[in-house]
Amino acid sequence: MRFSAFVFPYLPSLFLSPPLIRDKILSMTYQVTWETEALVSFVRTISGFIHAYF
């Protein structure tokens, strides 16, 4: 997974923190991961169009 190096240092504090905070951080991490994946696929689509037409 691409974001394991980003998430890994926070894992011990996640499991020691209260469940509410842990769920909040995990959902935020998931949202950022999903948005980054969408952005990467969007850039790939745009660059694919550029390579197709030029």
C-alpha positions as CSV (number, residue, x, y, z in Angstrom):
1,M,0.0,0.0,0.0
2,R,1.3,3.4,-1.0
3,F,0.4,5.2,2.2
4,S,1.7,2.6,4.7
5,A,4.9,4.6,5.3
6,F,2.7,7.7,6.0
7,V,0.3,5.9,8.3
8,F,2.7,3.5,10.1
9,P,4.3,5.9,12.6
10,Y,0.8,6.8,13.9
11,L,-0.4,3.2,14.4
12,P,0.7,2.7,18.1
13,S,-0.8,6.0,19.2
14,L,-4.0,5.1,17.2
15,F,-4.5,1.8,19.1
16,L,-3.7,3.5,22.5
17,S,-6.0,6.4,21.9
18,P,-9.8,6.3,22.7
19,P,-11.9,4.7,20.1
20,L,-13.7,7.9,19.1
21,I,-10.5,9.7,18.3
22,R,-9.1,6.6,16.6
23,D,-12.1,6.3,14.3
24,K,-12.0,10.0,13.5
25,I,-8.3,9.8,12.5
26,L,-8.8,6.6,10.6
27,S,-11.7,8.1,8.6
28,M,-9.7,11.2,7.9
29,T,-6.8,9.1,6.7
30,Y,-9.1,7.0,4.5
31,Q,-10.7,10.2,3.0
32,V,-7.3,11.7,2.2
33,T,-6.2,8.4,0.7
34,W,-9.3,8.2,-1.5
35,E,-9.0,11.9,-2.6
36,T,-5.3,11.3,-3.5
37,E,-6.2,8.2,-5.5
38,A,-9.0,10.2,-7.4
39,L,-6.6,13.0,-8.1
40,V,-3.9,10.6,-9.4
41,S,-6.4,8.9,-11.7
42,F,-7.7,12.3,-12.9
43,V,-4.1,13.5,-13.7
44,R,-3.5,10.2,-15.5
45,T,-6.7,10.7,-17.6
46,I,-5.7,14.2,-18.5
47,S,-2.1,13.2,-19.5
48,G,-3.6,10.3,-21.5
49,F,-5.7,12.8,-23.5
50,I,-2.7,15.0,-24.0
51,H,-0.6,12.1,-25.3
52,A,-3.5,11.0,-27.5
53,Y,-4.0,14.4,-29.2
54,F,-0.4,15.8,-29.3
